[in-house]
């Protein structure tokens, strides 16, 4: 039972890890993208579109193409969302909070519209799309995992996207702390005027970080559909995972390496009610609130300690006006 709980917590947490890592990269430059939920939705939907078109056109499924086509489609859709946010907030200097919320609304509407259109094309009796063949290609685990007992079940029984999420978080942590470009990026988020005066292109770093962060967040939506949901797309099926990813950023105190542990904790808290017998519906909903309660506690704690390394970037959410420096 414990092994099964850990496995489900990890699978539940991987979309959050993708989303939080992408959001941390974005926020490190001072861009507060509250549209992460919409980005994940678009990433999942564009991946579904790519997989659907490939399954409909191919007589036999090539596993490599079945993975590459949805991933490329996901990258393009998520990149579009990142560029749209960057254009509005960096070039046009629109309010970041309003823009992020608008992107969330747009992303959910985009996914529901195209999801409904594909459902009509399939003529399905149920309001969902099933991409079993593509999902099976994404869900392939290491072949020797089941031979290693509980160790294989806990650490080696996941798809390649799960390990990719962990690798991206570790690479992002190394990038921020050990590379010149990472330090430049953090400088832009702390004080863009000083960074600009030092010859660092503020707009370039904001655009690049936001677009890369959006692509990573989009993979969270793709993972949810192809792995967690076994290739089944249902409109409004994501729930509040995009907002949980944003909450995880605060829990991880803007450190990608901590978001790995945090995503597993959040994933476990999100499903722990399934392992407590005889819970009423109201109590289940209360248990689902625990990740947000934990985030509030962490936010209060870091605010009281006031350690600079645990605080968000100083210019987070603020537009940069070069003529005012």
C-alpha positions in Angstrom: 0.0 0.0 0.0 2.9 2.4 0.8 4.6 1.6 -2.5 1.4 2.2 -4.4 0.8 5.5 -2.6 4.3 6.7 -3.4 3.9 5.7 -7.1 0.6 7.6 -7.4 2.1 10.6 -5.5 5.0 10.8 -8.0 2.7 10.5 -11.0 0.4 13.1 -9.6 3.3 15.4 -8.8 5.2 15.3 -12.2 2.8 17.8 -13.9 3.3 20.1 -11.0 7.1 19.7 -11.2 7.0 20.7 -14.9 4.7 23.6 -14.2 6.6 24.9 -11.2 10.1 24.6 -12.9 8.8 26.5 -15.9 7.3 29.2 -13.7 10.5 29.5 -11.6 12.5 30.1 -14.7 10.0 32.7 -15.8 9.8 34.5 -12.4 13.6 34.6 -12.0 13.6 37.4 -14.7 10.8 39.3 -12.9 7.9 38.0 -15.0 5.0 36.8 -12.9 3.1 34.5 -15.3 -0.2 33.6 -13.6 -1.2 32.0 -16.9 0.7 28.8 -16.2 -2.6 26.9 -15.9 -3.5 28.1 -19.4 -0.1 27.3 -20.8 -0.3 23.7 -19.4 -3.8 23.4 -20.9 -2.6 24.5 -24.4 0.5 22.3 -24.1 -1.7 19.3 -23.4 -4.2 20.1 -26.1 -1.7 20.8 -28.9 0.0 17.5 -28.0 -3.4 15.8 -28.3 -4.0 17.4 -31.7 -0.6 16.2 -32.9 -1.2 12.7 -31.6 -4.7 12.6 -33.0 -3.7 13.6 -36.5 -0.8 11.1 -36.5 -3.0 8.2 -35.3 -5.7 9.0 -37.9 -3.2 9.2 -40.8 -0.8 6.3 -39.9 -1.6 2.7 -40.8 0.9 1.4 -38.3 2.2 3.4 -35.3 5.9 4.2 -35.2 6.8 4.6 -31.5 9.4 7.3 -32.2 7.0 9.4 -34.2 4.2 8.7 -31.8 6.3 10.5 -29.1 8.1 13.1 -31.2 5.0 14.5 -33.0 3.0 15.2 -29.8 6.0 16.7 -28.1 6.8 19.0 -31.0 3.2 20.0 -31.2 3.3 20.7 -27.4 6.4 22.8 -27.8 4.9 24.9 -30.6 1.7 25.5 -28.6 3.4 26.4 -25.4 6.0 28.6 -27.2 3.1 30.6 -28.7 1.7 31.2 -25.2 5.1 32.3 -23.9 5.6 34.6 -26.9 2.2 36.1 -26.4 2.7 36.8 -22.7 6.2 38.2 -23.4 4.9 40.5 -26.2 2.1 41.8 -23.9 4.2 42.3 -20.8 7.7 43.1 -22.0 7.1 44.9 -25.3 3.7 46.5 -24.6 4.3 46.6 -20.8 0.8 45.4 -19.9 0.0 44.5 -16.3 1.4 41.1 -15.6 -1.3 39.9 -13.3 -4.1 40.8 -15.7 -2.2 39.3 -18.6 -1.5 36.0 -16.8 -5.2 35.6 -15.8 -6.3 36.4 -19.3 -3.9 33.7 -20.7 -5.4 31.2 -18.2 -8.9 32.0 -19.5 -7.7 31.8 -23.1 -5.8 28.5 -22.6 -8.8 26.8 -21.0 -11.1 28.1 -23.8 -8.6 27.0 -26.5 -8.4 23.5 -25.0 -12.1 23.1 -24.6 -12.9 24.4 -28.1 -10.5 22.1 -29.9 -11.2 19.2 -27.5 -14.9 19.5 -28.3 -14.1 19.7 -32.1 -12.0 16.5 -32.0 -14.7 14.7 -30.0 -17.2 15.6 -32.7 -14.8 14.3 -35.4 -14.5 11.0 -33.7 -18.2 10.6 -33.2 -17.6 9.4 -29.7 -20.6 8.7 -27.4 -18.6 9.9 -24.4 -17.3 13.5 -24.2 -13.6 12.5 -24.4 -10.8 11.6 -26.8 -8.9 8.3 -26.3 -5.3 8.1 -27.7 -4.4 4.7 -26.3 -1.7 3.8 -28.9 0.2 7.1 -28.3 -0.2 6.9 -24.6 1.3 3.4 -24.6 4.4 4.8 -26.3 4.7 7.5 -23.6 4.1 5.2 -20.7 6.9 2.8 -21.5 8.9 2.2 -18.3 12.4 0.6 -17.8 12.1 -3.1 -18.7 13.9 -4.4 -15.7 12.0 -2.2 -13.1 9.5 -5.0 -12.2 12.4 -7.4 -11.4 13.9 -5.2 -8.6 11.0 -5.4 -6.1 10.0 -2.3 -4.2 13.1 -0.3 -5.3 12.1 -0.8 -8.9 8.5 0.1 -8.2 9.3 3.3 -6.3 12.2 4.7 -8.4 12.3 3.0 -11.8 8.7 2.4 -12.8 7.9 5.7 -14.5 7.9 7.0 -18.1 10.7 9.0 -19.6 8.8 12.3 -19.1 9.0 11.8 -15.3 12.7 11.5 -15.4 12.9 14.4 -17.8 11.0 16.6 -15.4 13.5 15.8 -12.6 16.5 16.3 -14.9 15.2 19.7 -16.1 14.7 20.9 -12.5 18.3 19.9 -11.6 19.7 21.5 -14.8 17.8 24.7 -14.1 19.2 24.8 -10.5 22.7 24.3 -11.8 22.1 27.0 -14.5 21.0 29.6 -12.0 23.8 29.1 -9.6 26.8 28.0 -11.7 26.7 29.7 -15.1 27.2 33.3 -16.2 24.0 33.4 -18.2 22.1 32.1 -15.1 23.6 34.9 -13.0 22.7 37.5 -15.6 19.1 36.1 -15.7 18.8 36.5 -11.9 20.3 40.0 -12.1 17.5 40.9 -14.5 14.9 39.7 -12.0 16.5 41.5 -9.1 17.3 44.9 -10.6 16.7 45.2 -14.3 18.0 48.8 -14.4 21.3 47.8 -12.9 21.5 44.8 -15.3 20.7 47.0 -18.2 23.4 49.5 -17.2 25.9 46.6 -17.1 25.1 45.7 -20.7 22.7 42.8 -20.1 19.8 42.8 -22.5 16.7 42.8 -20.2 14.2 42.2 -22.9 16.2 39.3 -24.4 16.4 37.5 -21.1 12.8 38.1 -20.2 11.7 36.7 -23.6 13.9 33.7 -23.5 13.2 32.8 -19.9 9.4 33.2 -20.4 9.4 31.1 -23.6 11.6 28.3 -22.2 9.5 28.3 -19.0 6.3 28.1 -21.0 7.6 25.1 -23.0 8.6 23.3 -19.8 5.2 24.0 -18.2 3.5 22.8 -21.4 5.2 19.4 -21.0 3.3 19.2 -17.7 0.0 19.3 -19.6 1.3 16.7 -22.1 2.4 14.4 -19.3 -1.0 14.7 -17.6 -2.9 13.6 -20.8 -0.5 10.9 -22.1 0.7 9.3 -18.9 -1.6 10.2 -15.9 -4.8 10.1 -17.9 -3.7 7.3 -20.1 -4.2 9.2 -23.3 -7.8 10.4 -22.5 -8.6 14.0 -23.0 -11.7 15.4 -21.3 -12.6 19.1 -21.3 -12.0 20.8 -18.0 -10.2 17.6 -16.8 -7.0 19.3 -15.5 -8.7 20.7 -12.4 -6.6 23.2 -10.5 -3.1 21.7 -11.2 -1.9 24.8 -12.9 -2.6 26.8 -9.7 -1.0 24.1 -7.6 2.1 24.5 -9.8 2.2 28.2 -9.0 1.7 27.5 -5.3 4.6 25.0 -5.5 6.9 27.8 -6.6 6.4 29.5 -3.3 6.7 26.3 -1.4 10.1 25.6 -3.1 11.2 29.2 -2.4 12.0 29.8 -6.0 14.6 26.9 -6.1 14.0 24.3 -8.8 15.8 21.6 -6.9 13.4 22.0 -3.9 10.4 21.8 -6.3 11.3 18.1 -7.0 10.6 17.2 -3.3 7.8 19.7 -3.1 6.0 18.2 -6.2 6.0 14.7 -4.6 4.7 16.1 -1.3 2.0 18.1 -3.1 1.1 15.0 -5.2 0.8 12.9 -2.0 -1.3 15.5 -0.2 -3.6 15.7 -3.2 -4.4 12.0 -3.1 -4.0 11.1 0.5 -7.8 11.3 1.1 -8.1 8.2 -1.2 -6.2 6.2 1.4 -8.2 7.2 4.4 -11.3 5.1 4.8 -14.9 6.3 5.3 -14.2 10.0 4.5 -17.2 12.1 3.6 -17.2 14.2 0.4 -16.7 17.4 2.5 -13.7 16.0 4.3 -12.2 14.9 1.0 -12.4 18.5 -0.3 -10.8 19.7 2.9 -7.9 17.3 2.4 -7.5 18.6 -1.2 -6.9 22.1 0.3 -3.9 21.0 2.3 -1.3 21.9 -0.4 -2.6 25.5 -0.4 -2.6 25.5 3.4 1.0 24.3 3.5 2.0 27.0 0.9 0.4 29.7 3.1 2.4 28.4 6.1 5.6 28.4 4.1 4.9 31.9 2.8 4.4 33.2 6.4 7.5 31.5 7.6 9.8 32.9 4.9 8.3 36.3 5.4 9.1 36.3 9.1 12.6 35.1 8.6 13.3 37.7 5.8 16.3 35.8 4.5 17.1 37.4 1.1 17.9 34.1 -0.6 14.4 32.7 0.2 12.6 35.8 -1.1 11.1 36.2 -4.6 13.0 38.3 -7.2 12.9 42.0 -6.2 11.3 43.1 -9.4 8.8 40.3 -9.7 5.6 41.4 -11.3 6.9 44.9 -12.2 7.3 46.1 -15.8 10.6 47.6 -16.7 10.7 51.1 -18.2 14.2 51.7 -19.5 13.7 55.5 -19.9 13.1 55.8 -16.1 16.5 54.3 -15.0 
